[in-house]
């Protein structure tokens, strides 16, 4: 059913490794001329948050990210985006909305939309997840990110067994830009679905 498909699709999502977030944290801190000790402590907080999130402890993850933001204020918007991602994995859509409301709108548009999609998937609402992903794509100015969102929507439809709907979205993704990194994933998904092709 939709709930099982949502959980299966959510399980494929990689929100980013600890190294990615540590690099981001340090870049933000350096840009804000933060001190080395604060960056080191905040890095540990982010690592702890990622561990909590991976274990399904969304509240503990949010607390760790908030601590990192206290140490490095430039990381505050990202701390809420990460907290939203942790809440999404736990199916806590209310917390997802709460955290995204406190982050930067550009972050929400270009990255944190994934948390909304993930939250819908964790709740078994694959149709809602598709709507959120396609709405995110429509709001994006960056072509590569738009292709990524459309590909995600198509992947969800394919995972739910809605092959015709998946084909429409995946072909749209490829038509947006065949050179975009996610376009290759869209083509792969099309090739793996019975009766679907990139033509």
PANUKOL-102756 format. One record per atom (N, C-alpha, C): residue in three letters; atom name; x, y negated, z negated. Coordinates in Angstrom, 3 decimals, decimal comma. Atoms other than C-alpha are relative to their C-alpha. Last residue first. Example, Ala and Ser with C-alpha at 12.3 -4.5 7.8 and 13.67 -1.06 7.14 Angstrom:
// PANUKOL-102756
  code  site        xx        yy        zz
   SER     N    -0,820     1,190     0,060
   SER    CA    13,670     1,060    -7,140
   SER     C    -0,770    -1,090    -0,730
   ALA     N     0,890     1,190     0,000
   ALA    CA    12,300     4,500    -7,800
   ALA     C     0,900    -1,200     0,000
***
This chain:
// PANUKOL-102756
  code  site        xx        yy        zz
   UNK     N     0,481     0,591    -1,275
   UNK    CA    11,470    -8,156    25,447
   UNK     C    -1,338    -0,665    -0,184
   UNK     N    -0,297     1,436    -0,013
   UNK    CA    12,927    -7,664    21,955
   UNK     C    -0,491    -0,678     1,264
   UNK     N    -1,267     0,325    -0,647
   UNK    CA    11,257    -4,287    21,685
   UNK     C     0,189    -1,499    -0,055
   UNK     N    -0,365     1,416    -0,030
   UNK    CA     8,542    -2,748    19,521
   UNK     C     1,345    -0,160     0,697
   UNK     N     0,832     0,771    -0,907
   UNK    CA     6,805     0,581    20,183
   UNK     C     0,341    -1,472     0,070
   UNK     N     0,585    -0,713    -1,149
   UNK    CA     8,240     2,309    17,155
   UNK     C    -0,877    -0,920     0,844
   UNK     N     1,441    -0,222     0,147
   UNK    CA    10,093    -0,187    14,950
   UNK     C    -0,548     0,696     1,242
   UNK     N     0,244    -1,108     0,919
   UNK    CA    13,876     0,116    14,755
   UNK     C    -1,482     0,329    -0,173
   UNK     N    -0,449    -1,254    -0,612
   UNK    CA    14,557    -1,976    17,853
   UNK     C    -0,301     1,207    -0,875
   UNK     N     0,865    -0,341    -1,126
   UNK    CA    12,451    -4,843    16,538
   UNK     C     0,366     1,365     0,573
   UNK     N     1,279    -0,426     0,548
   UNK    CA    14,297    -4,799    13,231
   UNK     C    -0,980     0,385     1,102
   UNK     N    -0,179    -1,344     0,568
   UNK    CA    17,625    -4,918    15,040
   UNK     C    -1,310     0,539    -0,545
   UNK     N    -0,063    -0,944    -1,115
   UNK    CA    16,496    -7,858    17,165
   UNK     C     0,154     1,434    -0,511
   UNK     N     1,336    -0,081    -0,586
   UNK    CA    15,440    -9,778    14,057
   UNK     C    -0,028     1,016     1,140
   UNK     N     0,806    -0,817     0,908
   UNK    CA    18,734    -8,941    12,361
   UNK     C    -1,411     0,158     0,541
   UNK     N    -0,478    -1,366    -0,192
   UNK    CA    20,618   -10,285    15,366
   UNK     C    -0,772     0,965    -0,891
   UNK     N     0,630    -0,511    -1,221
   UNK    CA    18,483   -13,409    15,238
   UNK     C     0,434     1,435     0,279
   UNK     N     1,163    -0,826     0,333
   UNK    CA    19,526   -13,915    11,615
   UNK     C    -0,690     0,559     1,234
   UNK     N    -0,364    -1,277     0,633
   UNK    CA    22,999   -15,088    12,659
   UNK     C    -1,192     0,914    -0,263
   UNK     N     0,053     0,096     1,464
   UNK    CA    21,582   -17,729    15,039
   UNK     C     0,328     1,352    -0,622
   UNK     N    -1,351     0,079     0,563
   UNK    CA    22,782   -17,334    18,627
   UNK     C     0,004    -0,068    -1,520
   UNK     N    -0,572    -1,341    -0,068
   UNK    CA    19,422   -16,088    19,956
   UNK     C     1,392     0,024    -0,626
   UNK     N    -1,432     0,080    -0,303
   UNK    CA    17,930   -19,321    18,753
   UNK     C     0,596     1,394    -0,027
   UNK     N    -0,488     1,254     0,600
   UNK    CA    14,242   -20,097    18,292
   UNK     C     1,476    -0,207     0,316
   UNK     N     0,213     1,094    -0,950
   UNK    CA    13,294   -17,339    20,760
   UNK     C     0,505    -1,338    -0,541
   UNK     N    -0,997    -0,126    -1,062
   UNK    CA    14,857   -14,701    18,489
   UNK     C    -0,117    -1,154     0,990
   UNK     N    -1,319     0,254     0,589
   UNK    CA    12,829   -15,867    15,493
   UNK     C     1,082     0,036     1,070
   UNK     N    -0,100     1,448     0,226
   UNK    CA     9,653   -16,063    17,560
   UNK     C     1,368    -0,363    -0,549
   UNK     N    -0,280     0,596    -1,314
   UNK    CA    10,311   -12,510    18,743
   UNK     C     0,087    -1,518    -0,097
   UNK     N    -1,387    -0,303    -0,326
   UNK    CA    10,556   -11,416    15,106
   UNK     C     0,388    -0,557     1,365
   UNK     N    -0,908     0,803     0,811
   UNK    CA     7,348   -13,189    14,179
   UNK     C     1,456     0,229     0,371
   UNK     N     0,205     1,419    -0,304
   UNK    CA     5,254   -11,791    17,027
   UNK     C     1,019    -0,857    -0,742
   UNK     N    -0,581     0,288    -1,311
   UNK    CA     6,734    -8,302    16,665
   UNK     C    -0,119    -1,478     0,341
   UNK     N    -1,453     0,078     0,150
   UNK    CA     5,969    -8,212    12,940
   UNK     C     0,649    -0,399     1,314
   UNK     N    -0,273     1,290     0,637
   UNK    CA     2,311    -9,018    13,608
   UNK     C     1,503    -0,202    -0,180
   UNK     N     0,303     1,039    -0,989
   UNK    CA     2,126    -6,110    16,050
   UNK     C     0,310    -1,386    -0,556
   UNK     N    -1,019     0,097    -1,036
   UNK    CA     3,959    -3,801    13,651
   UNK     C    -0,278    -1,110     1,016
   UNK     N     0,737     0,855    -0,932
   UNK    CA     1,869    -4,337    10,527
   UNK     C     0,920    -0,331     1,182
   UNK     N     0,626    -0,782    -1,062
   UNK    CA     3,322    -1,338     8,688
   UNK     C    -0,803    -0,806     0,996
   UNK     N     1,378    -0,288     0,393
   UNK    CA     4,001    -3,239     5,455
   UNK     C    -0,750     0,787     1,076
   UNK     N    -0,037    -0,878     1,162
   UNK    CA     7,742    -3,066     6,065
   UNK     C    -1,382     0,401    -0,474
   UNK     N    -0,413    -1,327    -0,459
   UNK    CA     7,215    -4,503     9,538
   UNK     C    -0,001     0,995    -1,153
   UNK     N     1,101    -0,584    -0,773
   UNK    CA     5,230    -7,419     8,135
   UNK     C     0,349     1,412     0,466
   UNK     N     1,054    -0,344     0,962
   UNK    CA     7,899    -8,068     5,519
   UNK     C    -1,178     0,656     0,718
   UNK     N    -0,445    -1,192     0,721
   UNK    CA    10,652    -7,916     8,128
   UNK     C    -1,060     0,457    -0,998
   UNK     N     0,177    -1,151    -0,862
   UNK    CA     8,753   -10,368    10,331
   UNK     C     0,389     1,296    -0,679
   UNK     N     1,444    -0,227    -0,129
   UNK    CA     8,468   -12,864     7,493
   UNK     C    -0,278     1,225     0,868
   UNK     N     0,461    -0,563     1,276
   UNK    CA    12,175   -12,492     6,735
   UNK     C    -1,489     0,317     0,068
   UNK     N    -0,441    -1,396     0,033
   UNK    CA    13,001   -12,981    10,407
   UNK     C    -0,446     0,674    -1,293
   UNK     N     0,884    -0,746    -0,893
   UNK    CA    10,904   -16,141    10,458
   UNK     C     0,360     1,484     0,020
   UNK     N     1,310    -0,100     0,642
   UNK    CA    12,743   -17,451     7,390
   UNK     C    -0,981     0,790     0,869
   UNK     N    -0,103    -0,891     1,155
   UNK    CA    16,162   -16,669     8,872
   UNK     C    -1,363     0,205    -0,662
   UNK     N    -0,058    -1,362    -0,520
   UNK    CA    15,281   -18,222    12,215
   UNK     C     0,043     1,005    -1,147
   UNK     N     1,349    -0,277    -0,500
   UNK    CA    14,272   -21,410    10,407
   UNK     C    -0,068     1,430     0,555
   UNK     N     0,816    -0,328     1,174
   UNK    CA    17,543   -21,327     8,460
   UNK     C    -1,431     0,339     0,428
   UNK     N    -0,456    -1,289     0,524
   UNK    CA    19,524   -21,137    11,714
   UNK     C    -0,827     0,432    -1,200
   UNK     N     0,468    -1,113    -0,828
   UNK    CA    17,442   -23,910    13,280
   UNK     C     0,388     1,352    -0,581
   UNK     N    -1,149    -0,775    -0,436
   UNK    CA    17,937   -26,443    10,485
   UNK     C    -0,468     1,260     0,738
   UNK     N    -0,582     0,691    -1,143
   UNK    CA    14,968   -28,787    10,289
   UNK     C     1,169     0,781     0,583
   UNK     N    -1,457     0,102    -0,101
   UNK    CA    12,928   -26,528     8,046
   UNK     C     0,442    -0,728     1,261
   UNK     N    -0,471     1,216     0,662
   UNK    CA     9,268   -27,152     7,205
   UNK     C     1,497    -0,243     0,177
   UNK     N     0,581     1,175    -0,654
   UNK    CA     7,844   -24,673     9,725
   UNK     C     0,535    -1,295    -0,584
   UNK     N    -0,619     0,154    -1,317
   UNK    CA    10,212   -21,968     8,492
   UNK     C    -0,493    -1,268     0,688
   UNK     N    -1,354     0,496     0,225
   UNK    CA     9,067   -22,492     4,910
   UNK     C     0,693    -0,245     1,333
   UNK     N     0,144     1,414     0,359
   UNK    CA     5,446   -22,117     6,001
   UNK     C     1,366    -0,628    -0,234
   UNK     N     0,278     0,720    -1,241
   UNK    CA     6,368   -18,873     7,773
   UNK     C    -0,196    -1,500    -0,267
   UNK     N    -1,196     0,007    -0,848
   UNK    CA     8,048   -17,543     4,632
   UNK     C    -0,231    -0,778     1,288
   UNK     N    -1,010     0,877     0,597
   UNK    CA     5,181   -18,567     2,348
   UNK     C     1,240    -0,091     0,880
   UNK     N     0,453     1,394    -0,135
   UNK    CA     2,534   -17,040     4,628
   UNK     C     1,044    -0,973    -0,535
   UNK     N    -0,145     0,369    -1,409
   UNK    CA     4,514   -13,804     4,890
   UNK     C    -0,419    -1,454     0,208
   UNK     N    -1,431     0,174    -0,251
   UNK    CA     4,858   -13,608     1,116
   UNK     C     0,248    -0,422     1,441
   UNK     N    -0,399     1,293     0,559
   UNK    CA     1,124   -14,170     0,721
   UNK     C     1,462    -0,291     0,255
   UNK     N     0,605     1,007    -0,876
   UNK    CA     0,396   -11,269     3,065
   UNK     C     0,366    -1,401    -0,473
   UNK     N    -0,815     0,134    -1,199
   UNK    CA     2,892    -9,116     1,165
   UNK     C    -0,574    -1,048     0,959
   UNK     N     0,754     0,816    -0,951
   UNK    CA     1,202    -9,765    -2,171
   UNK     C     0,823    -0,218     1,260
   UNK     N     0,687    -0,851    -0,956
   UNK    CA     2,536    -6,895    -4,272
   UNK     C    -0,787    -0,744     1,052
   UNK     N     1,394    -0,121     0,431
   UNK    CA     3,391    -9,135    -7,246
   UNK     C    -0,817     0,862     0,961
   UNK     N    -0,022    -0,722     1,275
   UNK    CA     7,088    -8,544    -6,619
   UNK     C    -1,405     0,204    -0,538
   UNK     N    -0,288    -1,409    -0,257
   UNK    CA     6,498    -9,542    -3,005
   UNK     C    -0,024     0,815    -1,280
   UNK     N     1,198    -0,589    -0,597
   UNK    CA     4,821   -12,799    -3,988
   UNK     C     0,207     1,492     0,267
   UNK     N     1,014    -0,094     1,039
   UNK    CA     7,692   -13,621    -6,319
   UNK     C    -1,276     0,634     0,522
   UNK     N    -0,319    -1,138     0,866
   UNK    CA    10,241   -12,798    -3,630
   UNK     C    -1,048     0,193    -1,085
   UNK     N     0,285    -1,212    -0,760
   UNK    CA     8,565   -15,185    -1,186
   UNK     C     0,233     1,233    -0,873
   UNK     N     1,457    -0,079    -0,129
   UNK    CA     8,522   -17,981    -3,736
   UNK     C    -0,401     1,279     0,732
   UNK     N     0,540    -0,363     1,312
   UNK    CA    12,144   -17,276    -4,647
   UNK     C    -1,518     0,116     0,056
   UNK     N    -0,126    -1,445     0,170
   UNK    CA    13,130   -17,257    -0,986
   UNK     C    -0,593     0,457    -1,330
   UNK     N     1,241    -0,603    -0,515
   UNK    CA    11,762   -20,778    -0,640
   UNK     C     0,039     1,515    -0,162
   UNK     N     0,784    -0,604     1,076
   UNK    CA    14,773   -21,642    -2,836
   UNK     C    -1,375     0,500     0,438
   UNK     N    -0,502    -1,204     0,644
   UNK    CA    17,088   -22,118     0,129
   UNK     C    -1,007     0,645    -0,946
   UNK     N    -1,027    -0,726    -0,745
   UNK    CA    16,354   -24,793     2,721
   UNK     C     0,479     1,295    -0,647
   UNK     N     0,307    -0,182    -1,417
   UNK    CA    13,072   -26,302     1,600
   UNK     C     0,991     0,948     0,670
   UNK     N     1,216    -0,806    -0,129
   UNK    CA    13,515   -25,790    -2,138
   UNK     C    -0,272     0,314     1,462
   UNK     N    -0,354    -1,361     0,412
   UNK    CA    17,098   -27,039    -2,006
   UNK     C    -1,207     0,918     0,170
   UNK     N    -0,793    -0,561    -1,089
   UNK    CA    16,018   -30,087    -0,022
   UNK     C     0,407     1,430    -0,321
   UNK     N     0,891    -0,435    -1,070
   UNK    CA    13,266   -30,757    -2,572
   UNK     C     0,762     0,603     1,172
   UNK     N    -0,021     0,946    -1,101
   UNK    CA    15,751   -30,811    -5,449
   UNK     C    -0,844     0,513     1,168
   UNK     N    -1,211     0,016    -0,805
   UNK    CA    14,829   -28,743    -8,468
   UNK     C    -0,152    -0,969     1,158
   UNK     N    -1,049     0,784     0,661
   UNK    CA    12,335   -29,217   -11,278
   UNK     C     1,306    -0,040     0,782
   UNK     N     0,478     1,375     0,150
   UNK    CA     9,209   -28,137    -9,397
   UNK     C     1,075    -0,904    -0,601
   UNK     N    -0,166     0,679    -1,284
   UNK    CA    11,120   -25,040    -8,311
   UNK     C    -0,478    -1,438    -0,057
   UNK     N    -1,418     0,304    -0,241
   UNK    CA    11,459   -24,010   -11,949
   UNK     C     0,200    -0,753     1,311
   UNK     N    -0,484     0,947     1,007
   UNK    CA     7,757   -24,292   -12,752
   UNK     C     1,454    -0,393     0,271
   UNK     N     0,504     1,343    -0,336
   UNK    CA     6,661   -22,631    -9,508
   UNK     C     0,549    -1,053    -0,959
   UNK     N    -0,607     0,386    -1,274
   UNK    CA     8,887   -19,617   -10,140
   UNK     C    -0,421    -1,420     0,354
   UNK     N    -1,326     0,529     0,309
   UNK    CA     7,778   -19,555   -13,768
   UNK     C     0,741    -0,404     1,269
   UNK     N     0,200     1,281     0,691
   UNK    CA     4,157   -19,198   -12,650
   UNK     C     1,347    -0,636    -0,327
   UNK     N     0,186     1,073    -0,974
   UNK    CA     5,143   -16,529   -10,111
   UNK     C    -0,217    -1,366    -0,651
   UNK     N     0,552     1,101     0,793
   UNK    CA     6,566   -14,211   -12,764
   UNK     C    -0,159    -1,222     0,906
   UNK     N     1,395     0,192    -0,378
   UNK    CA     7,020   -11,107   -10,596
   UNK     C    -0,690    -1,121    -0,749
   UNK     N     0,828    -0,557     1,064
   UNK    CA    10,234   -10,159   -12,420
   UNK     C    -1,492    -0,142     0,305
   UNK     N    -0,294    -1,431     0,058
   UNK    CA    12,277   -10,647    -9,263
   UNK     C    -0,809     0,692    -1,089
   UNK     N     0,653    -0,654    -1,134
   UNK    CA    10,577   -13,996    -8,828
   UNK     C     0,212     1,500    -0,041
   UNK     N     1,421    -0,150     0,330
   UNK    CA    11,589   -15,106   -12,318
   UNK     C    -0,742     0,730     1,110
   UNK     N     0,095    -1,029     1,049
   UNK    CA    15,256   -14,447   -11,499
   UNK     C    -1,459     0,258    -0,372
   UNK     N    -0,287    -1,284    -0,629
   UNK    CA    14,942   -16,390    -8,236
   UNK     C    -0,118     1,137    -1,014
   UNK     N     1,188    -0,357    -0,773
   UNK    CA    13,261   -19,287   -10,018
   UNK     C     0,191     1,358     0,662
   UNK     N     1,003    -0,451     0,977
   UNK    CA    16,085   -19,340   -12,549
   UNK     C    -1,281     0,424     0,705
   UNK     N    -0,390    -1,345     0,426
   UNK    CA    18,568   -19,512    -9,686
   UNK     C    -1,000     0,569    -1,002
   UNK     N     0,202    -0,876    -1,157
   UNK    CA    16,738   -22,493    -8,186
   UNK     C     0,347     1,440    -0,359
   UNK     N     1,434    -0,272    -0,109
   UNK    CA    16,500   -24,107   -11,623
   UNK     C    -0,301     0,912     1,192
   UNK     N     0,356    -0,857     1,142
   UNK    CA    20,248   -23,752   -12,160
   UNK     C    -1,488     0,345     0,044
   UNK     N    -0,243    -1,401    -0,335
   UNK    CA    20,819   -25,054    -8,638
   UNK     C    -0,360     0,922    -1,150
   UNK     N     0,990    -0,407    -1,016
   UNK    CA    19,168   -28,350    -9,499
   UNK     C     0,171     1,462     0,375
   UNK     N     1,356    -0,137     0,555
   UNK    CA    21,182   -28,615   -12,721
   UNK     C    -1,027     0,472     1,035
   UNK     N     0,517    -1,326    -0,332
   UNK    CA    24,622   -27,857   -11,246
   UNK     C    -1,474     0,150    -0,375
   UNK     N     0,177    -0,055    -1,456
   UNK    CA    25,714   -31,508   -11,149
   UNK     C    -0,600     1,322     0,446
   UNK     N     1,296     0,564    -0,431
   UNK    CA    25,081   -31,600   -14,911
   UNK     C    -0,245     0,068     1,505
   UNK     N    -0,321     0,626    -1,283
   UNK    CA    28,026   -29,245   -15,613
   UNK     C    -1,301    -0,553     0,586
   UNK     N    -1,453     0,202    -0,040
   UNK    CA    27,974   -28,153   -19,281
   UNK     C     0,416    -0,759     1,255
   UNK     N    -0,338     0,941     1,069
   UNK    CA    24,242   -28,646   -19,664
   UNK     C     1,495    -0,305     0,028
   UNK     N     0,363     1,343    -0,459
   UNK    CA    23,732   -27,027   -16,266
   UNK     C     0,282    -1,048    -1,062
   UNK     N    -0,995     0,415    -0,994
   UNK    CA    25,639   -23,929   -17,394
   UNK     C    -0,274    -1,425     0,472
   UNK     N    -1,214     0,320     0,751
   UNK    CA    23,450   -23,721   -20,488
   UNK     C     1,102    -0,459     0,951
   UNK     N     0,220     1,312     0,618
   UNK    CA    20,355   -23,922   -18,285
   UNK     C     1,228    -0,436    -0,791
   UNK     N    -0,169     1,003    -1,052
   UNK    CA    21,713   -21,054   -16,184
   UNK     C    -0,185    -1,415    -0,566
   UNK     N    -1,423     0,069    -0,345
   UNK    CA    22,155   -18,935   -19,317
   UNK     C     0,250    -1,051     1,070
   UNK     N    -0,703     0,658     1,112
   UNK    CA    18,661   -19,738   -20,582
   UNK     C     1,488    -0,149     0,308
   UNK     N     0,300     1,432    -0,060
   UNK    CA    17,157   -18,915   -17,177
   UNK     C     0,730    -0,758    -1,101
   UNK     N    -0,728     0,564    -1,137
   UNK    CA    18,922   -15,543   -17,168
   UNK     C    -0,208    -1,505     0,077
   UNK     N    -1,386     0,115     0,429
   UNK    CA    17,640   -14,760   -20,664
   UNK     C     0,868    -0,598     1,117
   UNK     N    -0,072     1,088     0,978
   UNK    CA    14,135   -15,539   -19,503
   UNK     C     1,426    -0,212    -0,491
   UNK     N     0,084     1,320    -0,632
   UNK    CA    14,509   -13,454   -16,338
   UNK     C     0,114    -1,147    -0,992
   UNK     N     0,232     0,864     1,168
   UNK    CA    15,751   -10,279   -18,006
   UNK     C    -0,037    -1,458     0,470
   UNK     N     1,409     0,321     0,164
   UNK    CA    15,282    -7,946   -15,019
   UNK     C    -0,326    -0,873    -1,195
   UNK     N     0,612    -0,973     0,907
   UNK    CA    18,702    -6,310   -15,283
   UNK     C    -1,469    -0,294    -0,266
   UNK     N    -0,098    -1,314    -0,610
   UNK    CA    20,026    -8,144   -12,218
   UNK     C    -0,645     1,091    -0,830
   UNK     N     0,953    -0,054    -1,110
   UNK    CA    18,734   -11,406   -13,657
   UNK     C     0,001     1,381     0,649
   UNK     N     1,358    -0,082     0,558
   UNK    CA    20,556   -10,814   -16,940
   UNK     C    -1,030     0,156     1,120
   UNK     N     0,124    -1,337     0,599
   UNK    CA    23,802   -10,071   -15,076
   UNK     C    -1,394     0,201    -0,598
   UNK     N     0,148    -0,950    -1,096
   UNK    CA    23,347   -13,153   -12,905
   UNK     C    -0,146     1,428    -0,518
   UNK     N     1,337     0,140    -0,551
   UNK    CA    22,783   -15,272   -15,992
   UNK     C    -0,265     0,982     1,116
   UNK     N     0,918    -0,641     0,949
   UNK    CA    25,918   -13,927   -17,644
   UNK     C    -1,432    -0,062     0,522
   UNK     N    -0,222    -1,450    -0,111
   UNK    CA    27,958   -14,805   -14,546
   UNK     C    -0,962     0,753    -0,934
   UNK     N     0,621    -0,432    -1,254
   UNK    CA    26,401   -18,269   -14,539
   UNK     C     0,164     1,503     0,182
   UNK     N     1,455     0,047     0,159
   UNK    CA    27,244   -18,799   -18,217
   UNK     C    -0,699     0,523     1,262
   UNK     N     0,361    -1,163     0,810
   UNK    CA    30,829   -17,652   -17,671
   UNK     C    -1,511     0,063    -0,202
   UNK     N    -0,167    -1,161    -0,872
   UNK    CA    31,164   -20,196   -14,871
   UNK     C    -0,382     1,275    -0,742
   UNK     N     1,211    -0,074    -0,812
   UNK    CA    29,751   -22,833   -17,211
   UNK     C     0,053     1,185     0,960
   UNK     N     1,101    -0,478     0,846
   UNK    CA    32,516   -22,134   -19,707
   UNK     C    -1,288     0,165     0,799
   UNK     N    -0,292    -1,376     0,396
   UNK    CA    35,240   -22,418   -17,068
   UNK     C    -1,133     0,583    -0,843
   UNK     N     0,222    -0,862    -1,159
   UNK    CA    33,700   -25,525   -15,522
   UNK     C     0,219     1,457    -0,377
   UNK     N     1,448    -0,091    -0,210
   UNK    CA    33,447   -27,216   -18,907
   UNK     C    -0,312     0,924     1,158
   UNK     N     0,558    -0,841     1,059
   UNK    CA    37,097   -26,424   -19,673
   UNK     C    -1,502     0,190     0,191
   UNK     N    -0,279    -1,404    -0,258
   UNK    CA    38,248   -27,780   -16,312
   UNK     C    -0,634     0,915    -1,034
   UNK     N    -1,253    -0,496     0,564
   UNK    CA    36,643   -31,175   -16,720
   UNK     C     0,100     1,509     0,152
   UNK     N     0,180    -0,642     1,298
   UNK    CA    34,001   -32,413   -14,309
   UNK     C     1,316     0,528    -0,540
   UNK     N    -1,166     0,260     0,835
   UNK    CA    34,958   -34,810   -11,528
   UNK     C    -0,180     0,558    -1,408
   UNK     N     0,438     0,923     1,045
   UNK    CA    31,441   -34,645   -10,069
   UNK     C     1,129    -0,345    -0,960
   UNK     N     0,541     1,184    -0,670
   UNK    CA    32,751   -33,143    -6,835
   UNK     C    -0,419    -1,053    -1,018
   UNK     N    -1,127     0,774    -0,494
   UNK    CA    34,867   -30,768    -8,923
   UNK     C    -0,478    -1,288     0,666
   UNK     N    -0,698     0,580     1,147
   UNK    CA    31,828   -29,593   -10,858
   UNK     C     1,151    -0,880     0,452
   UNK     N     0,820     1,072     0,560
   UNK    CA    29,736   -29,078    -7,749
   UNK     C     0,745    -0,713    -1,120
   UNK     N    -0,004     1,077    -0,990
   UNK    CA    32,538   -27,097    -6,095
   UNK     C    -0,802    -1,186    -0,509
   UNK     N    -1,276     0,683     0,098
   UNK    CA    33,014   -25,057    -9,267
   UNK     C     0,086    -1,150     0,996
   UNK     N    -0,081     0,708     1,262
   UNK    CA    29,346   -24,167    -9,449
   UNK     C     1,278    -0,814    -0,090
   UNK     N     0,900     1,146    -0,089
   UNK    CA    29,190   -23,250    -5,790
   UNK     C     0,078    -0,853    -1,248
   UNK     N    -0,603     0,952    -0,931
   UNK    CA    32,261   -21,016    -6,054
   UNK     C    -0,840    -1,265     0,094
   UNK     N    -1,127     0,595     0,705
   UNK    CA    30,789   -19,359    -9,150
   UNK     C     0,685    -1,031     0,882
   UNK     N     0,529     1,008     0,913
   UNK    CA    27,531   -18,856    -7,302
   UNK     C     1,096    -0,661    -0,806
   UNK     N     0,613     1,100    -0,748
   UNK    CA    29,179   -17,138    -4,357
   UNK     C    -0,449    -1,108    -0,939
   UNK     N    -1,043     0,856    -0,556
   UNK    CA    31,458   -15,052    -6,585
   UNK     C    -0,565    -1,190     0,746
   UNK     N    -0,478     0,921     1,042
   UNK    CA    28,499   -13,770    -8,585
   UNK     C     1,048    -0,947     0,553
   UNK     N    -0,876    -0,556     1,021
   UNK    CA    27,023   -12,289    -5,459
   UNK     C     0,460    -1,039    -0,992
   UNK     N    -1,346     0,574    -0,028
   UNK    CA    24,046   -13,657    -3,597
   UNK     C     0,835     0,555    -1,124
   UNK     N     0,055     1,434     0,288
   UNK    CA    20,293   -13,199    -3,882
   UNK     C     1,370    -0,649     0,023
   UNK     N    -1,202     0,283     0,782
   UNK    CA    20,481    -9,823    -2,152
   UNK     C     0,040    -1,503    -0,206
   UNK     N    -0,485     1,369     0,030
   UNK    CA    17,035    -8,746    -1,009
   UNK     C     1,238    -0,117    -0,874
   UNK     N    -1,042     0,178    -1,003
   UNK    CA    16,469    -5,116    -0,128
   UNK     C     0,666    -1,359    -0,092
   UNK     N    -1,189    -0,728     0,398
   UNK    CA    14,574    -4,382    -3,346
   UNK     C     1,150    -0,155     0,972
   UNK     N    -0,701     0,806     0,998
   UNK    CA    12,110    -7,117    -2,487
   UNK     C     1,299     0,678    -0,404
   UNK     N    -0,648     1,112    -0,689
   UNK    CA    11,153    -5,219     0,657
   UNK     C     0,801    -0,841    -0,972
   UNK     N    -1,061    -0,547    -0,837
   UNK    CA    10,480    -2,039    -1,283
   UNK     C     0,761    -1,110     0,705
   UNK     N    -1,119    -0,379     0,869
   UNK    CA     8,543    -3,875    -3,997
   UNK     C     1,170     0,528     0,811
   UNK     N    -0,603     1,197     0,561
   UNK    CA     6,382    -5,590    -1,408
   UNK     C     1,188     0,320    -0,870
   UNK     N    -0,787     0,615    -1,066
   UNK    CA     5,755    -2,380     0,490
   UNK     C     0,705    -1,245    -0,511
   UNK     N    -1,196    -0,821    -0,191
   UNK    CA     4,679    -0,655    -2,720
   UNK     C     0,898    -0,609     1,068
   UNK     N    -0,846     0,134     1,190
   UNK    CA     2,295    -3,497    -3,571
   UNK     C     1,290     0,780     0,162
   UNK     N    -0,728     1,252    -0,018
   UNK    CA     0,945    -3,678    -0,016
   UNK     C     0,932    -0,141    -1,187
   UNK     N     0,813     1,201     0,000
   UNK    CA     0,000     0,000     0,000
   UNK     C     0,847    -1,251     0,000
***
